[in-house]
Amino acid sequence: MLKGWKKRVCPSNLPQRMNLLRSATTTLLFLCGNYPAFCADDSLAAFLGEAVFEKQRLFDDQRYPNVVVSTRGTVLSAWGNDGVVVRRSEDGGRSWGRVITVAKTGYHGGGTTVDGNSGDILIFVEERQPPAPLTVYRSRDDGRSWQAQSTIIEKDEVGNLPSMHMNENGITLRRGPHKGRLLRPTRYYGTNGGGEEWPLQYTNAIYSDDGGKSWKTSKPFPEKGTGEAALVELADGRIYYNSRLHWSKRPRNKRRREAWSDDGGVSWEAWRIVEALPDGDQGRTYGCMGGLTRLPLEDRDILIFSNLDTDASHRERVSVWASFDGGKTWPVKRLVDADRSGYSSLAVGRSQSPSAGWIYLFYEHDPIKGAHMARFNLAWVLGGEVTGDGVLPNLRLN
């Protein structure tokens, strides 16, 4: 049953205020550190203004979240480990439609991808906990109906076929020689999967240049034991990649991993440990799937990351972090939900639609059975806790 929003700040004239922000010509001043002043576009203006946070329960059972925003501005929540379903919102996440079945059986594989060229949406469903047979479902009507398609996925350079589960959503590249390419994170599970094969496992990605009909597999991420990842395209065309770690014998095994691609997601270079970002609850070495998204700006890389922020030995306290330099530093974080929580996924709204100005966080809850959808703006994130990792810019609208 659809339940009402829990609101922290939601003035009755909020939609009018956000519309005014979208159309205003604004100046965003970086008054701390060495950030220069620059003129913000309408997209950034929509994410600022009065701080707003709301959340709503969408599902009461099962697991595995992805949230995406279609080319028409419809917000879609993909969900399930005993069959896969979606719910749609055409009003920016204020209200949600009925549950729509994508697949009656199967495991949500994550990587839900909106094709920015055609507007089609792809959902990846594996038969069971992977490694397992895969079916890709396509929607050509903004998520209202879904059809299975024939899909080709090539093995990677060492002869391994990737699994889909359970990764953040895919993207459409918008810059450079690979503009229009679809790219989503994947992983190699080993022959049988499970903890005994963590030393063999690695994260990677698949990419398609024909609208998702056929896919090639990237080179392996440079560190073994990784899996369940997220990626975004930066303003300079590079791909930023951020991954969970499962293998407890790796150094600093409770922190996230990251790397970059200069070739449209074919290979991953300069990997490092992200000291500022936790990988799951810190009372044990197991990690947790996290969300990642980038605000739709032309020349500035503002990223939002989600994961758990707790010293406990169980999953709780889903939170978000913000980076203002493309993932180099993460100077601010904010708690979203102090209760039990788990896997999470992030997306941002599209301009000239009811979703504009919103950041969406879809996360497991109660504990890890059922899900909530939170929506908030960047102004709300900026009211969080300073981490000490880099300088928090002072953002102001003139």
C-alpha positions in Angstrom: 0.0 0.0 0.0 1.3 3.5 -0.9 1.9 5.5 2.2 2.3 9.2 2.5 5.5 11.2 2.4 7.3 11.9 5.7 8.4 15.5 5.3 11.1 17.5 7.0 10.7 20.7 5.1 8.1 21.0 2.4 6.5 24.4 2.1 3.1 24.4 0.4 4.6 26.6 -2.3 7.7 24.5 -2.9 6.9 23.6 -6.5 6.5 27.3 -7.4 9.8 28.1 -5.6 11.6 25.4 -7.4 10.2 26.5 -10.8 11.4 30.0 -10.1 14.9 28.7 -9.3 15.0 26.7 -12.5 14.4 29.8 -14.6 16.5 32.2 -12.7 19.9 33.4 -13.8 22.1 32.7 -10.8 25.6 33.0 -9.6 27.2 30.3 -7.5 30.1 31.5 -5.5 32.7 29.2 -4.0 33.9 31.4 -1.1 36.0 28.8 0.7 39.4 27.3 -0.4 40.6 27.9 -4.0 37.4 27.4 -5.9 36.7 30.2 -8.4 33.4 31.9 -8.8 31.4 30.7 -11.8 27.9 31.2 -13.3 25.5 28.4 -12.5 23.2 27.1 -15.1 19.5 26.5 -14.6 20.1 22.8 -13.7 22.3 23.7 -10.7 19.9 26.5 -9.5 17.1 23.9 -9.3 19.1 21.9 -6.7 19.7 24.8 -4.4 17.4 27.2 -2.5 15.6 26.1 0.6 16.7 22.7 2.0 14.1 20.0 1.4 14.0 16.3 2.5 11.1 13.9 2.1 10.8 10.1 2.2 8.1 7.5 1.4 7.8 3.7 1.7 7.4 2.0 -1.7 7.7 -1.8 -1.1 7.1 -4.0 1.9 9.2 -7.1 1.0 12.1 -8.4 -1.1 15.4 -6.6 -2.0 17.7 -5.0 -4.5 17.0 -1.3 -5.5 17.7 0.7 -8.6 16.2 4.2 -9.3 16.5 5.9 -12.6 14.8 9.0 -14.3 13.6 8.4 -17.9 14.2 10.9 -20.7 10.6 12.1 -20.1 11.4 12.9 -16.5 9.5 9.8 -15.1 11.1 8.4 -11.9 11.3 4.6 -11.9 12.1 2.3 -9.0 13.2 -1.2 -10.0 13.1 -3.9 -7.3 13.0 -7.6 -6.4 14.7 -10.9 -5.8 11.7 -13.2 -6.4 10.6 -11.6 -9.6 11.3 -8.0 -10.7 8.9 -5.1 -10.6 8.9 -1.3 -11.1 6.8 1.6 -9.9 6.6 4.8 -11.8 6.1 8.5 -10.7 5.2 11.1 -13.3 5.1 14.0 -10.8 8.7 14.0 -9.7 8.3 11.4 -6.9 5.4 13.0 -5.1 3.1 10.0 -5.9 3.6 6.5 -7.3 1.6 4.3 -9.6 0.8 0.6 -9.3 3.4 -2.2 -9.2 4.3 -3.2 -12.8 5.7 -6.7 -13.4 8.9 -6.9 -15.4 9.7 -10.6 -14.8 7.5 -13.0 -12.7 10.6 -14.9 -11.5 14.3 -14.0 -11.2 16.8 -11.8 -9.5 17.2 -8.1 -10.1 20.7 -7.7 -11.5 20.9 -3.9 -11.1 22.4 -1.7 -13.8 19.0 -0.4 -14.9 19.8 1.7 -17.9 18.0 4.6 -19.6 19.1 4.9 -23.2 19.5 8.6 -23.6 19.4 8.2 -27.4 16.1 6.4 -27.9 14.4 6.8 -24.5 14.2 3.0 -24.1 14.8 1.5 -20.6 16.7 -1.7 -19.9 16.4 -4.0 -16.9 18.6 -7.0 -16.3 17.2 -10.1 -14.6 19.2 -13.1 -13.7 17.5 -16.5 -13.1 18.9 -16.8 -9.5 21.8 -15.6 -7.4 24.6 -15.5 -9.9 26.4 -16.8 -11.8 23.1 -17.5 -13.5 21.4 -17.2 -16.9 20.4 -13.6 -17.9 17.4 -12.1 -19.6 17.3 -8.4 -20.5 13.9 -6.6 -20.6 13.3 -3.5 -22.6 10.6 -0.8 -22.2 9.8 1.4 -25.2 6.9 3.2 -23.5 8.6 4.9 -20.5 8.4 1.9 -18.2 4.7 1.0 -18.6 5.4 -2.4 -20.2 8.4 -4.7 -20.7 9.4 -7.3 -23.2 12.3 -9.8 -23.1 14.9 -9.2 -25.8 17.7 -11.2 -27.4 21.0 -10.0 -26.0 24.6 -10.8 -26.8 27.3 -10.2 -24.2 30.9 -11.0 -25.0 33.4 -12.4 -22.6 36.2 -10.3 -21.2 39.8 -10.5 -22.3 40.6 -13.4 -20.0 37.6 -15.4 -21.1 35.2 -14.7 -18.3 31.5 -13.8 -18.8 30.3 -11.1 -16.4 27.3 -11.3 -14.0 25.0 -8.4 -13.5 24.0 -8.6 -9.8 24.0 -6.2 -7.9 25.2 -2.9 -9.3 24.1 0.7 -9.5 22.3 1.9 -12.7 23.9 2.3 -16.1 24.5 5.5 -18.0 24.5 6.9 -21.5 27.8 8.7 -22.4 27.3 12.3 -23.5 30.8 13.4 -24.4 33.8 12.5 -26.6 34.3 9.9 -29.3 32.0 7.3 -27.5 29.1 9.7 -27.2 25.8 7.7 -27.1 27.4 4.5 -25.7 25.5 2.7 -23.0 27.7 1.7 -20.0 26.8 -0.2 -16.8 28.9 -1.8 -14.0 29.1 -5.6 -13.8 31.3 -8.2 -12.0 32.9 -11.6 -12.4 31.7 -14.0 -9.7 34.0 -16.9 -10.3 32.8 -20.3 -11.4 30.4 -20.9 -8.5 30.3 -17.6 -6.6 30.5 -17.4 -2.9 33.1 -16.4 -0.3 35.6 -19.1 -1.3 36.0 -17.5 -4.7 36.4 -13.9 -3.5 40.1 -14.0 -4.4 39.1 -14.7 -8.0 36.3 -12.2 -8.3 36.6 -8.7 -9.8 34.4 -5.9 -10.8 34.2 -4.6 -14.4 31.6 -3.1 -16.8 29.8 -3.9 -20.1 29.2 -1.3 -22.9 27.0 -1.2 -26.0 27.2 0.9 -29.1 24.0 -0.4 -30.7 21.4 0.6 -28.1 21.8 -2.4 -25.8 21.4 -5.3 -28.3 25.0 -6.4 -28.0 27.6 -5.7 -25.3 31.3 -6.0 -24.9 32.9 -6.5 -21.5 35.6 -4.2 -20.2 39.0 -5.2 -18.8 38.9 -6.3 -15.2 39.1 -3.7 -12.4 42.8 -3.7 -11.2 42.0 -5.2 -7.7 40.7 -8.7 -7.0 37.9 -9.2 -4.5 35.8 -6.3 -5.8 32.2 -6.3 -6.9 29.0 -4.3 -6.8 29.9 -1.0 -8.3 28.7 2.4 -9.6 30.0 4.7 -12.3 29.4 8.2 -13.7 30.7 10.2 -16.6 32.7 13.3 -15.6 32.7 16.7 -17.4 36.0 15.9 -19.2 34.6 12.7 -20.6 36.4 10.3 -18.2 34.4 7.6 -16.3 34.7 7.6 -12.5 34.2 4.1 -11.1 33.5 3.3 -7.4 33.3 -0.3 -6.0 32.5 -2.4 -3.0 35.1 -4.9 -1.7 34.2 -8.4 -0.5 37.6 -9.9 0.2 38.6 -9.4 3.8 42.3 -10.0 3.3 42.7 -6.9 1.2 44.2 -3.8 2.8 41.8 -1.2 4.3 39.0 -3.6 3.5 36.3 -1.5 5.0 36.7 1.4 2.6 35.6 1.9 -1.0 37.7 1.4 -4.1 37.8 3.8 -7.1 39.4 4.0 -10.6 39.0 6.0 -13.8 38.6 5.2 -17.5 39.9 7.4 -20.4 38.5 5.2 -23.1 34.8 5.1 -22.6 34.8 2.3 -20.0 37.0 -0.2 -21.8 39.8 -0.2 -19.2 40.3 1.1 -15.6 43.4 2.9 -14.4 44.9 4.5 -11.3 42.8 2.6 -8.8 43.0 3.6 -5.1 41.4 3.2 -1.7 38.9 5.9 -0.9 39.6 6.6 2.8 36.7 9.1 3.1 34.0 6.6 2.1 32.9 3.6 4.1 32.1 0.3 2.5 29.2 -0.9 4.6 28.9 -1.2 8.4 32.4 -0.8 9.9 32.0 -3.5 12.6 32.8 -6.2 10.1 34.6 -6.7 6.7 31.9 -7.4 4.2 31.0 -4.2 2.4 27.7 -3.0 1.0 26.3 -1.9 -2.4 26.3 1.9 -2.7 24.7 4.5 -4.9 26.3 7.1 -7.0 25.1 9.9 -9.3 26.3 13.2 -10.8 24.4 16.4 -11.0 23.6 17.3 -14.6 26.0 20.2 -15.0 28.1 21.0 -18.1 31.4 22.0 -16.5 31.4 21.1 -12.8 31.5 17.6 -11.3 29.2 17.4 -8.2 28.8 13.8 -7.2 26.5 12.2 -4.6 27.4 8.9 -3.0 25.3 6.7 -0.7 26.2 3.9 1.8 26.0 3.1 5.5 27.7 5.2 8.1 27.9 3.1 11.3 30.4 1.3 13.5 27.9 -1.4 14.2 28.2 -5.0 12.9 24.9 -4.8 11.1 23.4 -2.6 8.3 22.0 0.7 9.4 22.2 4.5 9.0 22.1 4.9 5.3 23.7 8.3 4.5 24.9 10.4 1.6 28.2 12.1 0.8 28.9 15.0 -1.7 32.0 15.6 -3.8 32.5 18.9 -5.6 35.6 17.9 -7.5 34.7 14.7 -9.3 35.4 12.3 -6.4 38.8 13.6 -5.3 37.4 14.7 -2.0 34.1 14.2 0.0 33.8 17.1 2.4 30.2 16.7 3.6 27.9 13.9 4.6 24.3 13.7 5.9 22.4 10.9 7.6 19.2 9.9 5.7 17.8 7.2 8.0 19.1 6.2 11.4 17.2 2.8 11.4 18.2 -0.5 9.7 19.0 -0.1 6.0 21.1 -1.8 3.3 21.7 -1.5 -0.4 21.0 1.9 -2.0 20.7 3.5 -5.4 20.8 7.2 -6.5 19.5 9.3 -9.4 18.9 12.9 -10.2 16.0 14.6 -11.9 15.9 15.9 -15.5 15.5 19.6 -16.4 12.1 20.8 -17.7 10.3 18.0 -15.9 8.7 17.6 -12.5 11.8 15.7 -11.4 14.1 18.7 -11.9 16.1 19.7 -8.9 15.5 16.5 -6.9 18.0 13.9 -5.9 16.5 10.4 -5.4 17.7 7.8 -2.9 16.0 4.3 -3.1 17.2 2.1 -0.3 16.5 -1.2 1.5 14.9 -0.9 4.9 13.3 -2.8 7.9 15.9 -4.6 8.0 16.6 -5.3 4.4 13.0 -6.2 3.7 11.1 -3.6 1.8 12.3 -0.2 0.6 12.0 3.6 1.1 12.4 6.3 -1.5 13.9 9.6 -0.2 14.0 12.8 -2.3 16.0 15.9 -1.4 18.0 18.7 -2.9 21.6 19.7 -2.7 20.9 22.4 -0.2 19.7 19.7 2.2 23.0 17.7 1.8 25.0 20.9 2.4 23.4 21.2 5.8 25.1 17.9 6.9 28.3 17.1 8.8 31.7 18.3 7.6 34.0 15.2 7.1 37.4 16.9 7.0 38.2 15.4 3.6 38.8 18.5 1.5 37.1 21.9 1.7 33.4 22.4 1.8 32.5 25.2 -0.6 30.1 27.8 0.5 27.4 27.8 -2.1 25.1 30.8 -2.4 22.5 32.0 -4.9 22.6 35.7 -5.8 
